[in-house]
Amino acid sequence: MASEMKVERELFDEVMVPCYSPMDMIPVKGEGSRVWDGEGNEYIDFAGGIAVSCLGHCHPAMVEALTEQSQKLWHLSNVMTNEPALRLAKKLTELCFADKVFFANSGAEANEAALKLARRYAADVYGPEKSEIIAFKQGFHGRTFFTVTVGGQEAYSDGFGPKPGNVTHLEYNNVDALREHISDRTCAIMMEPLQGEGGIISPSEEFVQTVRELCDKHNALLIFDEVQTGNGRTGDFYAYQGLGITPDILSTAKSLGGGFPIGAMLTTTELANHLKVGTHGSTYGGNPLACAVAEAVVNIVSDPQTLAGVKEREALFRDGLSKINSKYQIFSEIRGKGLLLGAALNEQWQGKARDVLLAAGEQGLMVLVAGPNVVRFAPSLVISKQDIEQGLDKLDKAIASLVA
Ligand SMILES: *Cc1c(COP(=O)(O)O)cnc(C)c1O
């Protein structure tokens, strides 16, 4: 039995490294898209743990997979392989361009593997001078030192001493800047197929086509960071499948485990062969518990009915948000794709995304922000229509409270 120590928000300030600033309420239980705090207050969850809880909280199929595996085998390390990891890898390769999978524990680690593979491949095949990584401003790729350096936000990467070198940041969606800059010394381009943390920014068709074309021309690898967009989030299983181009390396995490930590780097056999025995690894990567849960998640999310349901729910969100906007004139635009949506605040509301988040919390609704000017929604992919309606009602009340 866990001890019955009383846990309150003040304890966070006492015992936790202060790199987060969590809300006052402490959730203790969740079911579907509903969450309850220790006082019994109920919340509707439009945040999904930042695009993670793709089947809501405590989905029966996930609980079953976890419970079953927890009575069989928890951990081996990569000195041995295990059945859930192999089944999941097989399934993932069937769902996309990739032939090979490397398992990690998070998005940052999946991206770290992707970047190391790209550098290793270029060094093996073309020589050491081909090492430049091109990435994009406002991009986000995780918090390890390599990934934070490749991410396009200095606030996250600076102040930790010398950074990994030869990383260039260009403007997302700027075709001319990319055309001008890329060269045969470019080893890879890393990008999100829809910038999440950077403000819910979709790429133009011309941009993605040009990125692929220029990578081919200069023998550079294209790395798609699908940590936030993958696993059905945009209505395709992977976002690239809706963009008409295919990357060489893809990273996935967040919704892959639906709430259990797991990440993966996917690639072709040709590229994978450059990570030979001993070149990379992870103690927990491919952990049987994580893989068993992810397998249950992927089975449900990859079902065409689930993916079609994402598009239906997107329409409900867009309708509801437009209605709210016609009442209060607060948004300049509703953007994003599938159930990764951003409501951009208009001129009068600049900088107030966090105010909306806090006001929503007061009404019993959990939402996210993406920077200071965008309210972000990344709910469960199977959230009920009733929960969407009730959540939007709460958002309406929250905004009314800010207008008053
Ligand atoms: C969240 C996120 C990451 C980092 O994932 P972690 O699991 O927090 O390491 C990387 N890339 C993108 C696009 C993300 O949204």
The ligand as a Gaussian input file, in Angstrom:
#p B3LYP/6-31G(d) Opt

LIG

0 1
 C        7.023000      16.736000     -27.274000
 C        7.896000      16.775000     -28.464000
 C        9.219000      16.288000     -28.422000
 C        9.859000      15.815000     -27.145000
 O        9.302000      14.655000     -26.667000
 P        9.677000      14.182000     -25.154000
 O        8.967000      12.885000     -25.015000
 O        9.219000      15.259000     -24.245000
 O       11.153000      14.034000     -25.117000
 C        9.936000      16.284000     -29.597000
 N        9.413000      16.731000     -30.741000
 C        8.146000      17.208000     -30.826000
 C        7.608000      17.667000     -32.142000
 C        7.357000      17.255000     -29.686000
 O        6.108000      17.760000     -29.761000

